[in-house]
Amino acid sequence: MMMCELKAVLFDLDDTLYDHLHSAKTGLLALGKRYPVMLEIPIRELEDRYSHALETVHKRLLIGELNQQQARTRRMQQLFESFGIQVPDDQAYAEYRQFRRDYDTACRCVSGAELLLNRLQEIGLRLAVVTNNLVSEQFPKLQQLGIQDYFDVVTVSEEVGVAKPALRIFEVTLDRLGVAASQVVMVGDSLSSDIAGARSAGIRTVWLNRRPESTRDRPEDLTTIDRDFADHEQALDKILGRA
């Protein structure tokens, strides 16, 4: 794709712009102080257990199988169960609320993200967020980060009725921007939702690999940015198709 053809950049939110890994780690370390058994394993394993619980339960939330409070309660119960701890619903939900307070205190952008958004805006590109979650969750994150004004469009799975990787959420975003799939690029950290979904819509992709030290197989045919946007000029080149 030639640079002159690019009109807009689509971004995922969690762990692409919002540093979810940092916030979750902060919340988990605080949780571990209340339940020391959780800190008997490496923090990376604790993060993985939490991520597994989050992803498993979040799918049920997105399809309407659980409401928000039920999902939050079940997420914490699943994490506790991985340590052989059984907690009733009211305790699990109370622990979620404390976890979330600790999580929110660590709110920050992925390194280099705001500077990158500023550079993209300066060169005249339109910007959009395409995110899976609830409207009541995602808009406050943008406001907490102070980056909401960068975006011409914010598309949240709850209000569209489908979640990434469904084609429809990308089609809605393109329609709102008034651009064709060939005129945009999608930047996201999830291979299964951001990258696969955008590709199915005919959109060029840039994968933000938040854990480049991971032993998982790295796809060879992807434009990749490792860890964050700290080297924002390199990230800019990859997004613009110059690298």
PEZI-V577130 format. One record per residue. RES is the residue in one small letter. SS is DSSP state (~ for helix, > for strand, _ for the rest). PSI is psi in degrees with one decimal (999 if undefined). Layout:
BEGIN
RES/SS/PSI, RES/SS/PSI
END
This chain:
BEGIN
m/_/130.5, m/_/148.6, m/~/-38.6, c/~/-17.2, e/~/-18.6, l/_/127.4, k/_/-22.4, a/>/154.8, v/>/129.2, l/>/136.0, f/>/138.1, d/_/165.3, l/_/-63.8, d/>/122.2, d/_/20.7, t/_/-50.2, l/_/-45.5, y/>/126.7, d/_/76.1, h/~/-38.0, l/~/-43.4, h/~/-45.8, s/~/-43.1, a/~/-40.5, k/~/-41.8, t/~/-46.2, g/~/-38.1, l/~/-38.1, l/~/-38.6, a/~/-40.0, l/~/-39.4, g/~/-26.7, k/~/-28.4, r/~/-26.3, y/_/81.4, p/~/-24.0, v/~/-27.7, m/~/-22.9, l/~/9.2, e/~/-7.7, i/_/160.7, p/_/145.6, i/~/-33.1, r/~/-38.4, e/~/-38.8, l/~/-42.5, e/~/-40.6, d/~/-39.4, r/~/-41.7, y/~/-43.8, s/~/-40.1, h/~/-44.8, a/~/-42.7, l/~/-48.7, e/~/-40.6, t/~/-48.0, v/~/-34.4, h/~/-35.6, k/~/-39.2, r/~/-33.8, l/~/-45.6, l/~/-29.5, i/_/5.3, g/_/10.1, e/_/-28.7, l/_/147.5, n/_/178.2, q/~/-46.5, q/~/-39.6, q/~/-40.5, a/~/-43.5, r/~/-39.2, t/~/-47.1, r/~/-35.1, r/~/-46.6, m/~/-38.0, q/~/-40.3, q/~/-38.7, l/~/-47.4, f/~/-41.0, e/~/-27.6, s/_/-14.1, f/_/9.9, g/_/21.0, i/_/126.3, q/_/126.8, v/_/140.5, p/_/166.1, d/~/-45.8, d/~/-37.2, q/~/-41.6, a/~/-41.2, y/~/-37.6, a/~/-39.3, e/~/-37.0, y/~/-44.7, r/~/-38.9, q/~/-41.6, f/~/-44.0, r/~/-35.7, r/~/-43.0, d/~/-39.7, y/~/-47.4, d/~/-27.6, t/~/-20.6, a/_/14.1, c/_/125.8, r/_/160.9, c/>/153.4, v/_/137.5, s/_/127.7, g/_/-4.8, a/~/-46.4, e/~/-38.8, l/~/-38.5, l/~/-44.8, l/~/-41.1, n/~/-42.2, r/~/-42.2, l/~/-40.5, q/~/-38.4, e/~/-34.1, i/_/7.5, g/_/14.4, l/_/142.5, r/>/150.0, l/>/143.6, a/>/152.8, v/>/134.1, v/>/109.7, t/>/143.5, n/_/123.2, n/_/-164.7, l/_/147.2, v/~/-41.1, s/~/-16.0, e/~/-42.9, q/~/-39.5, f/~/-41.4, p/~/-31.8, k/~/-44.7, l/~/-38.9, q/~/-40.8, q/~/-39.4, l/~/-19.2, g/_/26.7, i/_/7.8, q/~/-30.4, d/~/-9.9, y/~/-20.1, f/_/130.7, d/_/-30.6, v/>/137.8, v/>/115.8, t/>/119.8, v/>/136.6, s/~/-36.8, e/~/-44.3, e/~/-18.9, v/~/-30.9, g/_/-1.4, v/_/156.4, a/_/154.1, k/_/138.1, p/_/17.0, a/_/137.7, l/~/-35.7, r/~/-38.7, i/~/-31.6, f/~/-39.3, e/~/-41.9, v/~/-42.8, t/~/-43.4, l/~/-41.1, d/~/-41.3, r/~/-33.9, l/~/-21.5, g/_/36.8, v/_/164.8, a/_/160.5, a/~/-35.0, s/~/-9.0, q/~/8.1, v/>/166.9, v/>/143.2, m/>/129.8, v/>/122.9, g/>/163.4, d/_/-14.4, s/_/119.1, l/~/-36.5, s/~/-31.1, s/~/-52.4, d/~/-53.6, i/~/-51.6, a/~/-41.5, g/~/-46.4, a/~/-40.7, r/~/-37.3, s/~/-23.3, a/_/1.9, g/_/23.3, i/_/134.6, r/>/148.5, t/>/153.3, v/>/121.4, w/>/124.0, l/>/104.8, n/>/95.9, r/_/-20.1, r/_/72.5, p/_/-17.9, e/_/-6.2, s/_/150.7, t/_/-1.1, r/_/155.1, d/_/133.8, r/_/121.0, p/_/136.4, e/_/-18.9, d/_/19.8, l/_/140.5, t/>/125.1, t/>/138.4, i/>/126.1, d/>/128.0, r/_/-57.7, d/_/-168.4, f/_/25.0, a/_/-40.0, d/_/78.2, h/~/-26.2, e/~/-39.7, q/~/-42.9, a/~/-41.9, l/~/-45.0, d/~/-42.0, k/~/-39.7, i/~/-39.1, l/~/-5.9, g/_/21.3, r/_/-4.5, a/_/999
END
